Amino acid sequence: MDVIRTGIRPLDDLIGGWPRGVMTLLVGETGVGKSTLLISSAIRAAEGGVRVFYLDVEGNIAGGAPQGLTIEHANASMEELEEAVSRLSKLPPSALRGSLIIVDSVTYHYHALIRMAREEGDRDRLQAALEGIVYKLHGITARSRAATVLSTWPTSMLEEESDFIGGFAVKTYTRVQLRMEFTELDRVRRIRVVKHQDVSRYGSSALIRLEDLAEAVFKPAGEVVGREPEVMG
């Protein structure tokens, strides 16, 4: 399988790396460390010569970035995220080919707005907007053979029949799905394979220490900086 190594040894041993040409979904509760993991992987990929595009939807990144890592903030509104993805889709194919694209978190605005929507039409518009974003990312991924990673939260109480917040589009267009979980150890997380192109990997898991992720994320001034790993999504 053509992959981009995550740079996180237990995760690379578990799934081989982020597969090119398909989208991977990373699911986990708030504060489990999804953003810390994704920022760490982005930095390590960029340092290894991979071109990385990071859409920071939650506002987790502050400071500069190493060469090869392009960060775009889209934490103001759903429209800002739509515009960021649209700009990405308009880049020349050569700029995206074989790259790593991370969207953290693709359902951030949807999750907040859907809870405040009172009318069915408002809910439908939000669902359509999210599906449009995911579908466009799917097209970018397929055309450019990029490895695209999306993060989200587990099922919302408002969508009991759905596997993940965002429903059908998020579930269907992601061919690899991972779940990041708390463990009995305070600074250790478990990554579990929920879905994979290699069915032999289904249900397998690995343990990751937050300290190993933080080595890449928390660097001197002028490089990518985040919050403490316990409170990053």
Buried (B, 14 or more C-beta within 10 A) or exposed (E): EEBBBBBBEBBBEBBBBBBBBBBBBBBBBEBBBBBBBBBBBBBBBBBEEBBBBBBBBBBBBEEEBBEBBBBBBBBEEBEBBBEBBEEBBEBEEEEBEBBBBBBBBBBBBBBEBBEEBEEEEEBEBBBEBBBBBBBBBBEBBBEBBBBBBBBBBBBBEEBEEBBBBBBBBBBEBBBBBBBBBBEEEEBBBBBBBBBBEEEEBEEBBBEBBBEBBBEBBBBEEEBBBBBEBEBBB
